[in-house]
Amino acid sequence: MSDSNTTEFTNPSTFILLGIPGLEAIHGWISIPFCTMYIIAVLGNFTILFMVKSEPSLHVPMYYFLCMLAVTDLVLSTSILPKTLSIFWFNSREIDFSACLTQLYFIHSFTGMESGIFVTMGLDRYVAICHPLRHSTILTNPMVAKMGLAVVLRSAILALPYPFLVRQWPYCRTNIIPQTFCAHIFVVKLACADTRISSYYGLFVLLCVMGLDGIFIAVSYTVILRAIFCLPTKDARIKTFGTCISHLSAILTFYIPGLFSSLTNRFGQNVPLHFHVLIGNMSLLVPPMLNPIIYGVRTKQMRDRLLRFITLKET
């Protein structure tokens, strides 16, 4: 390859996002469920934020954490869907190199934040069930703010090296990404250099975020379940466990697709490419859509507040 061509691709001005390779003919049809998921995510999460803000009885740690989750879901889905839909609807596949790095950073940082928020929500459930009399003194508003800040800083700092690592590699092969969005692993695969440091760092972040957070959640729920089984009556056990169902459902919705997508990207060489792309999108788009539904349906205070709001609107 000539020096001029090498220089041309060393710092590409744009990347090309292919969308879902092999399914280009039905991009228009695929856009319908994608757009529907985004609309539900936006309306659902804004509804949660509005209800918590307008209802003083919801101004407690659990719902503060839920608001953090709603904001994270809104940013995460908005960082992906508009560009994805422009590919499906207008065949607008180009993305500026800097815009690609920005999208990459937002995806990884806010995914980490969502994982961290689930840990804080698990801690809230642990204190509420195992130390109910001390809940208000342990999880004060300043403590909740510190926990939220720690989650944000951890994810923002851990994701910060991603765009710098991507920017330093030479791209002398191609600038085509067979995906609907920019993520670290997809961009690094295009580099024509030894990118093991990027791969190792990506695995390190995965273990630090998903791995450690998963361990903390598992430990907290082991203690919670032991406390629940020690309750004197069956009704008390069912009622107490019911307060954890929403959180457990949201955790499974987030971790299972995310872990499956990460493992298939790293080790699923024989998996069809369009399946990789669809799983990657679902792992980022389904949780923001389902979280407000899960908490709205399963949480009594949220249901009651929503029903009162609807009743007032009708009258």
Protein Blocks (a to p, Z undefined) as FASTA:
>chain_A
ZZklmmmmmmcfbdcdebjghilmmmmmmmmmmmmmmmmmmmmmmmmmmmmmmmmklmcf
klmmmmmmmmmmmmmmmmmmmmmmmmmmnopabccfklmmmmmmmmmmmmmmmmmmmmmm
mmmmmmmmmmmmlmmmmmgfklmmmmmmmmmmmmmmmmmmmmmmmmmpccfkbccdcbfb
dcfklmmmmpccdfklmmmmmmmmmmmmmmmmmmmmmmmmmmmmmmmmmpmbfklmmmmm
mmmmmmmmmmmmmmmmmmmmmmmmmmmmmbcfklmmmmmmmmmmmmmmmmmmmmmmmpmk
lmmmmmmmmmmmmZZ
